[in-house]
Amino acid sequence: MTESSVQSALWPAPYASGAVDATVTVPGSKSVTNRGLVLAALAAEPGWLRRPLRSRDTLLMAEALRAMGVGIEETVSSSSGGGPSGEAWRVIPAGLSGPAAVDVGNAGTVMRFLPPVATLADGPVRFDGDPRSYERPLHSVIDALRALGARIDDDDRGSLPLTVHGSGALDGGTVEIDASASSQFVSALLLSGPRFNQGVEVRHTGSRLPSLPHIRMTVDMLRGVGAQVDEPETGGEPNVWRVSPSALLGRDLTVEPDLSNAQPFLAAALVTGGRVTVPDWPVRTTQPGDALREIFTAMGGSCEFTETAGGTSLTFTGTGRIHGVDLDLSEVGELTPGIAAVAALADSPSTLRGVAHLRLHETDRLAALTKEINELGGDVTETADGLHIRPRPLHGGVFHTYDDHRMATAGSIIGLVVAGVEIENVGTTAKTLPDFPRMWTEMLAGAGA
């Protein structure tokens, strides 16, 4: 790459000249959209997803399901009950079939949720993706599916590329897996479990299980389409989930805003001493991003729900002072980059724990955060399972993203109050937050930036 092309890839992170005061409409949840697509594809009747997220990860999921024969029609519509209008996807289930080729990009949900679906296809389904996807572990899903009766060719790598040789059905039954690297391994088996002949019983045998809210989301959405699920949270055996075989109902699902993608905007209020309102913030949700209300309040802000004609909104207000925290983020690891960025601007040290699994995400997020914040003058130490952050005055410079959307938004948070920060490849935010640069600039219009 030439020097000129490197420079053209840099985005000057907007600097806030005052307190942010904005209302930011956050697009739909990636996690809900992709789970909703899978469940609708496996249903016995057509269903709707309203206000879905249109991003790289969700479009990859939709294209993968289409490749296996599922009909997904994009339209602008309103619900039959007079509900929310806007973009909607109508999902028309069909007999899954191969041969098919699936591009997973670097989407964990696509590479992990769809191999179990592919076992139900009649024919081979080939999975491939971005170079980084080859480094992300899939062995738990591969080994589990083999134990349940599937035939998979992966040349013993335990990762991509691989081919699932679907036979139109899978026996299912009981399987033991180590999901300590990702809760997606559990969710992947549960989502397709109702379609297995014997259902599925997933027994986690590893160490601490990360990102439990995402498993709770999977269970909640399964029950929403008629599946019977036994789980630890409702009196079941610890670390064991059971899904009974059953037909799934086609539903009319409105996708919640992605609360994890609301993080940089709430952080903007916190670090500038401003105020940001996010419409349609659900009062009850299984999204991990809902933890931001408590976390950012502990770091110096405050939040309140307000009722409007259109629904419930969350308003977060900062004081301009940021406090260090000691947090176990094992259940909400995806929030770590944004929290680390805020912590680097705090008035006292922070320790972020329980997130060793972040080394296996889009990039090694712990190493990347340490390197990039330190190169701006920070003092971050990587620990066995997290980060220790000692705030220091920061200066401008290039903040590299490693093709990781949450690194890009983390650098943008710092750039609000540190002049001269440039984000390398801000376009990677399209993975889950399309049009982030425009949204960020519009938010700052109320700060005089």
C-alpha positions in Angstrom: 0.0 0.0 0.0 1.3 3.4 -0.9 1.7 6.3 1.5 -1.1 8.2 -0.2 -3.5 5.3 0.0 -2.7 4.9 3.7 -3.4 8.6 4.3 -6.7 8.5 2.4 -7.9 5.7 4.7 -7.6 8.0 7.8 -10.7 9.7 9.2 -10.1 12.8 11.3 -12.2 12.0 14.4 -14.4 15.0 15.1 -13.4 17.0 18.2 -16.2 18.3 20.4 -15.8 22.0 21.2 -18.6 21.8 23.8 -21.1 19.6 25.5 -23.0 17.3 23.2 -26.8 17.7 23.1 -28.5 15.4 20.7 -31.1 12.7 20.0 -29.6 9.7 18.2 -31.8 7.1 16.5 -29.8 3.8 16.7 -30.4 1.1 14.1 -31.7 -2.3 14.9 -29.8 -4.9 16.9 -27.5 -7.2 14.9 -27.9 -10.0 17.5 -31.7 -9.9 17.3 -31.7 -9.5 13.5 -29.5 -12.5 12.9 -31.2 -14.7 15.4 -34.6 -13.6 14.0 -33.5 -14.5 10.5 -32.4 -18.0 11.5 -35.5 -18.7 13.5 -37.8 -17.4 10.7 -35.9 -19.5 8.1 -36.5 -22.6 10.2 -40.2 -21.9 10.9 -43.1 -23.8 9.5 -44.7 -20.6 8.0 -43.6 -17.2 6.7 -42.7 -14.4 9.2 -41.7 -10.8 9.3 -38.7 -8.9 10.7 -39.5 -5.2 11.0 -36.8 -2.5 11.4 -34.0 -5.1 10.9 -30.4 -3.9 10.9 -29.0 -3.6 7.4 -25.2 -4.0 7.9 -22.5 -6.2 6.6 -23.1 -9.0 9.2 -26.9 -9.1 8.7 -26.7 -8.9 4.9 -24.2 -11.8 5.0 -26.7 -13.8 7.1 -29.6 -13.1 4.7 -27.5 -14.0 1.6 -26.4 -17.2 3.3 -29.9 -18.3 4.0 -31.0 -17.4 0.5 -28.2 -19.5 -0.9 -29.7 -22.5 1.0 -33.2 -21.8 -0.5 -34.9 -19.5 2.0 -36.9 -16.6 0.5 -36.2 -13.2 2.0 -38.1 -10.3 0.5 -37.2 -6.7 1.5 -40.0 -4.2 1.5 -41.3 -1.1 3.2 -44.5 -1.9 5.0 -46.5 -1.5 8.2 -47.6 -4.4 10.4 -51.1 -5.8 10.1 -52.0 -4.5 13.6 -51.0 -0.9 12.7 -47.6 -1.3 14.3 -44.3 0.2 13.3 -43.8 1.1 9.7 -40.5 1.2 7.8 -38.2 -1.4 6.3 -39.2 -5.0 6.8 -38.0 -8.4 5.7 -40.5 -11.1 4.9 -38.9 -14.5 5.4 -40.4 -17.4 3.5 -39.1 -20.8 4.7 -38.4 -23.5 2.2 -36.8 -26.9 2.0 -33.1 -26.2 2.7 -30.8 -27.4 -0.1 -27.3 -27.6 -1.4 -24.9 -27.3 -3.1 -24.5 -23.9 -1.7 -21.7 -21.5 -0.9 -21.8 -19.3 2.2 -19.6 -16.2 2.7 -19.4 -15.6 6.4 -17.2 -12.5 6.1 -15.9 -12.1 9.7 -19.3 -12.4 11.3 -19.3 -14.7 14.3 -23.0 -15.2 14.2 -22.9 -16.3 10.6 -19.9 -18.7 10.9 -21.3 -20.3 14.1 -25.1 -20.2 13.7 -25.3 -21.6 10.2 -23.4 -24.9 10.2 -26.1 -26.4 12.4 -28.7 -25.0 9.9 -26.7 -26.5 7.1 -27.0 -30.0 8.6 -30.7 -29.8 7.8 -30.1 -29.0 4.1 -30.3 -31.6 1.4 -26.8 -31.4 0.0 -23.3 -29.9 0.7 -22.9 -26.3 2.1 -19.5 -24.7 1.8 -18.5 -22.0 4.3 -15.7 -19.6 3.7 -14.9 -16.0 4.8 -12.4 -13.2 5.4 -8.8 -14.2 6.3 -9.4 -13.3 10.0 -12.3 -15.7 10.1 -9.8 -18.6 9.6 -8.3 -17.7 13.0 -11.6 -17.7 14.9 -12.4 -21.0 16.6 -15.2 -23.2 15.4 -14.1 -26.5 16.9 -16.8 -26.6 19.6 -19.6 -26.3 17.0 -17.9 -28.7 14.6 -17.2 -31.4 17.2 -20.7 -31.0 18.7 -22.4 -31.4 15.3 -20.3 -34.5 14.5 -21.3 -36.0 17.9 -25.0 -35.4 16.9 -24.6 -37.2 13.6 -23.4 -34.6 11.1 -20.7 -35.1 8.5 -18.3 -32.1 8.2 -15.1 -31.7 6.3 -12.7 -29.1 7.8 -9.3 -30.9 7.3 -9.1 -31.2 11.1 -8.5 -27.4 11.5 -11.5 -26.7 13.7 -12.0 -23.6 11.7 -12.9 -22.2 8.3 -13.1 -23.1 5.5 -15.3 -26.1 5.9 -18.1 -28.1 4.2 -21.2 -29.4 5.9 -22.7 -32.4 4.1 -26.4 -32.0 4.9 -28.7 -35.0 4.7 -32.0 -33.1 5.2 -32.2 -34.0 8.9 -30.1 -34.5 12.0 -30.7 -36.9 14.9 -29.7 -34.5 17.6 -29.7 -35.5 21.3 -27.3 -34.8 24.1 -23.9 -33.2 23.5 -21.1 -31.8 25.6 -19.2 -28.7 24.5 -16.7 -26.3 25.8 -18.1 -22.8 25.1 -15.7 -20.9 27.3 -14.4 -19.2 24.1 -17.8 -17.9 23.0 -21.4 -18.2 24.1 -22.2 -18.3 20.3 -21.4 -22.1 20.4 -24.3 -22.7 22.7 -26.7 -20.4 20.9 -25.8 -22.0 17.5 -27.0 -25.4 18.7 -30.1 -24.1 20.5 -31.3 -22.1 17.5 -31.5 -25.2 15.2 -32.4 -27.6 18.1 -36.2 -27.6 17.6 -35.6 -29.0 14.0 -33.4 -31.9 15.2 -35.2 -35.2 15.4 -34.5 -35.5 19.1 -34.1 -31.8 19.8 -30.9 -31.0 21.6 -29.4 -31.0 25.1 -26.3 -28.8 25.3 -24.0 -29.3 28.3 -21.3 -26.8 28.8 -18.2 -28.5 30.3 -15.6 -25.7 30.2 -14.7 -22.9 32.5 -16.7 -19.7 33.0 -19.2 -19.1 30.2 -18.9 -15.6 28.7 -21.7 -13.3 27.4 -24.6 -15.1 29.1 -27.0 -12.4 28.1 -26.7 -13.5 24.5 -27.7 -17.0 25.5 -30.7 -15.6 27.4 -31.6 -13.6 24.2 -31.5 -16.9 22.2 -33.7 -18.7 24.8 -36.1 -15.8 24.9 -36.4 -15.6 21.1 -36.8 -19.4 20.8 -39.7 -19.3 23.3 -41.2 -16.4 21.2 -41.6 -18.7 18.2 -43.1 -21.6 20.2 -40.1 -23.6 21.2 -39.9 -25.4 24.6 -36.6 -24.6 26.3 -35.3 -25.7 29.7 -32.5 -23.5 31.1 -30.5 -23.0 34.3 -32.2 -19.6 34.9 -35.6 -21.3 35.2 -34.7 -24.0 37.6 -32.8 -26.3 35.2 -29.5 -28.0 35.7 -26.5 -25.6 35.8 -24.8 -25.1 32.4 -27.4 -27.3 30.7 -29.9 -26.2 28.1 -32.6 -28.4 26.5 -34.7 -27.7 23.5 -37.5 -30.1 22.6 -38.2 -31.0 18.9 -41.1 -28.9 17.6 -42.3 -26.9 14.7 -41.5 -23.2 14.9 -44.1 -20.4 14.4 -43.7 -17.6 11.9 -43.8 -14.4 13.9 -44.1 -10.6 13.3 -41.0 -9.4 15.1 -39.9 -5.8 15.5 -36.2 -5.5 16.1 -35.0 -3.4 19.1 -32.4 -0.8 18.6 -28.9 -2.2 19.1 -28.0 -1.0 22.6 -24.3 -2.0 22.3 -24.1 0.3 19.2 -25.7 3.1 21.4 -22.5 2.9 23.5 -20.3 5.5 21.6 -23.2 8.0 21.7 -23.9 7.6 25.4 -20.1 7.8 25.9 -20.1 11.1 24.0 -22.5 12.6 26.7 -20.3 11.2 29.4 -16.9 12.6 28.2 -18.2 16.0 27.1 -20.6 16.6 30.0 -23.5 16.6 27.6 -26.8 14.9 27.0 -27.8 12.2 24.5 -31.3 10.7 24.1 -31.8 7.3 22.4 -35.4 6.7 21.3 -37.1 3.3 21.7 -34.8 2.1 24.4 -36.6 -1.0 25.7 -37.5 -1.1 29.4 -37.1 -4.9 29.4 -34.5 -6.5 27.1 -32.0 -9.3 27.0 -29.5 -7.2 25.1 -26.1 -6.9 26.9 -25.9 -3.2 25.9 -28.6 -2.5 28.5 -25.8 -2.8 31.1 -24.5 0.6 29.9 -27.0 2.4 32.0 -25.4 1.1 35.2 -21.8 1.1 34.0 -21.8 4.6 32.6 -23.7 5.9 35.7 -20.9 4.4 37.9 -18.4 6.3 35.7 -20.0 9.6 36.4 -23.2 10.1 34.5 -26.9 9.7 35.0 -29.8 8.3 33.0 -33.6 8.4 33.0 -36.4 6.9 30.9 -39.0 9.2 29.4 -42.3 8.4 27.9 -43.1 9.9 24.5 -45.8 9.5 22.0 -43.6 7.2 20.0 -42.5 5.0 23.0 -39.9 5.0 25.7 -36.6 6.9 25.3 -33.4 6.9 27.4 -31.6 10.1 28.1 -28.1 9.9 29.4 -26.4 13.0 30.9 -22.7 13.5 31.7 -21.1 15.9 34.2 -17.8 16.2 32.5 -16.1 14.2 35.2 -15.3 10.5 34.6 -14.5 8.1 37.3 -12.4 4.9 37.1 -14.1 1.6 37.8 -13.4 -2.0 38.7 -15.6 -4.2 36.5 -16.2 -7.8 35.7 -17.3 -7.6 32.1 -17.5 -11.3 31.4 -21.2 -11.1 30.5 -20.9 -8.0 28.4 -17.5 -8.3 26.9 -18.5 -6.6 23.6 -18.7 -3.3 25.6 -15.1 -3.4 26.6 -13.5 -1.3 23.9 -15.9 1.7 24.5 -15.5 1.4 28.3 -11.7 1.2 27.9 -11.8 4.4 25.8 -13.8 6.2 28.5 -11.6 4.8 31.3 -8.5 6.3 29.5 -10.1 9.7 30.1 -11.1 9.2 33.7 -9.8 10.8 36.9 -8.7 7.5 38.5 -7.5 4.0 37.4 -9.8 1.3 36.1 -9.6 -2.5 36.0 -11.6 -4.4 33.4 -11.8 -8.2 34.1 -13.3 -11.4 32.8 -12.8 -10.8 29.1 -9.9 -13.1 28.1 -12.3 -14.3 25.3 -11.9 -11.0 23.6 -8.6 -12.2 22.2 -10.7 -14.3 19.8 -13.0 -11.6 18.4 -12.7 -9.6 15.2 -9.2 -9.0 16.4 -7.3 -9.5 19.7 -9.2 -6.7 21.3 -7.1 -6.6 24.5 -3.8 -6.3 22.7 -5.3 -3.8 20.2 -6.7 -1.5 22.9 -3.5 -1.6 24.8 -1.4 -0.7 21.8 -3.6 2.0 20.4 -4.4 3.8 23.7 -0.7 3.7 24.7 0.4 5.1 21.4 -1.8 8.1 22.1 0.1 8.6 25.4 -2.0 6.3 27.6 -0.9 3.8 30.2 -2.8 0.5 29.6 -1.5 -2.9 30.8 -2.9 -6.1 29.5 -3.7 -8.7 32.2 -4.5 -12.4 32.0 -8.2 -11.7 31.6 -8.5 -8.0 30.9 -7.0 -4.5 31.1 -5.6 -2.2 33.8 -5.9 1.5 32.7 -4.1 4.4 34.4 -5.3 7.7 32.9 -2.7 10.0 31.5 -3.0 13.1 29.3 -3.5 11.8 25.7 -2.4 13.4 22.5 -3.4 13.0 18.8 -2.2 10.3 16.5 -3.5 7.4 14.3 -5.8 5.0 16.0 -5.8 1.7 14.1 -8.9 -0.5 14.0 -7.7 -3.9 12.8 -10.9 -4.2 10.8 -12.8 -4.2 14.1 -15.9 -2.0 14.3 -15.7 -1.6 18.0 -12.1 -0.4 17.8 -13.2 2.3 15.4 -15.9 3.6 17.7 -13.6 3.4 20.7 -11.1 5.7 18.9 -13.8 8.1 18.0 -14.8 8.5 21.7 -11.3 9.5 22.5 -11.2 11.8 19.6 -14.1 13.8 21.0 -11.8 15.3 23.7 -8.3 14.7 22.4 -7.5 16.8 19.3 -5.8 15.3 16.3 -7.0 11.7 16.6 -7.3 10.0 13.2 -9.2 6.7 12.8 -7.7 4.2 10.3 -10.5 2.5 8.3 -13.5 4.0 10.0 -15.5 2.2 7.3 -15.2 -1.0 9.2 -18.1 0.3 11.4 -20.4 -0.9 8.5 -20.2 -4.3 10.0 -22.9 -3.4 12.6 -23.4 0.4 12.5 -23.9 1.6 8.9 -23.3 5.3 8.3 -21.5 5.8 11.6 -19.4 8.8 10.4 -22.5 10.7 9.4 -24.4 9.8 12.6 -21.3 10.9 14.7 -21.0 14.2 12.8 -24.7 15.0 13.1 -24.6 14.3 16.9 -21.9 16.8 17.3 -23.8 19.5 15.5 -25.3 20.4 18.9 -21.9 20.7 20.5 -20.6 23.4 18.1 -18.2 21.0 16.5 
